[in-house]
Structure formats: C-alpha cells, structure tokens
Amino acid sequence: MKPIREQTPNGAVSVWRCDKRGKKGKKTPNAYEAFLATEIFRLLDESSLAAVFHKIPTTNRDYYSIRLRLHKAGFSTYSFTNKVLRAAVQDTKYHNLLPLFESNNVLVFCKESNVKALVEKTRRLSQLHLLGGVVDNQLLSAAGFERYAHLPPLEGVLGQLCSILNTATGKITRLASSHQMALSQHLENYVKQNQEGKTVETES
C-alpha cells in the first residue's frame, strides 16, 4: 500500500492507495476512508485531550456501558480501523501516534484536558488499556498520563503563584519605603544640625 495526500475542505490528510496489478487492476482511493480520516484529524485538532486505548475483546453490551460511562464524564468515544487511523495522522503533526495503531483501538476525545477524570474512570476497566495520546498538543505515554493526572489543579498553582508574587511585591515596597524614610530622617537631621550650627555662630 502506498500513501498519498489528498486535499480536503478541512486540510490535507493522508489516504491509502492500493496499487494492485493483475486481473483486478488498480484500486482508487476509498472516499469513505478519506472522509473518516478527515474527521479523525479534525477531532484531534479540536480536542485538548485525545487518548488511545487498546480494546480487549468484549461484548457489545459491555462496550456500550463503557461508552455511556465515559460520555457522562464528558468524553467522546470512537472506534476506527487502523488503516483509517494511520491515514488520519500520516505526514501530520500527529504522526508520532502511528506506533499506537497496531491493534484493536478505541479513541477517547475531550474538549478539555481532563486527564485526571479519564485516568480515574478507566483505571479499573479491564476492557480498555491506555496506550498513550495527546494532551494540549503534547504526546504522552500511558505513564505520562498517570503523572499528569497527579499534578495539582492549574487554578491552585496559579493561586499560589499570585500569593508568592504579592508577598514579594509587599517586601519590595516595604524595603523601598524604609530606605526612603531613612534618607528623609538623615536629611532632616542634617538640616537641623546646620541650623543649630548657624545659630551658635550668630550668638557668638
């Protein structure tokens, strides 16, 4: 199979062409696969979080329950063939995901980078095994997702940073004020001493 690039309304995506010679002749690119590849690329581009899971063989009923559980937590779940997944990321900024598309995969997307919720929701699911993915345009392994999930909330970190900056600003202000007050006191004393000196000279 030979990869080519086709221009689509949403941008250039890879499409697989099978050049088979013989009785069947050449196969033209599959338009449906090209459409799916474009949609996957769009989802990757519009999502802050995209995770790739290996799916253990399970019943449709169990898989539906998993999808419903993730949907309630704000995640969208999709299943595509590896052929389509490779076509979606080939020769794009997501090409490093290619090694993950070697088995029966499930993709999970979210508009927000809610890694902690995803890890917690899927940790005890025996049917899904996290392989890696992309969070805020950063490629992460399964271990990277775990580390990311244990990071403190961004709002808390920003609050701590603001508190530190305010404390430092207060110290700088106090130091600047103390130097100004000391300088004023010295000047005051200097003026008084000069005036006292002049008064003594006048009296004598």
Helices and strands as residue ranges (DSSP letters): E 2-8, E 11-17, H 31-46, E 49-55, H 60-72, E 76-78, H 82-89, G 95-100, E 105-110, H 115-122, E 128-135, E 138-141, H 142-149, H 154-203
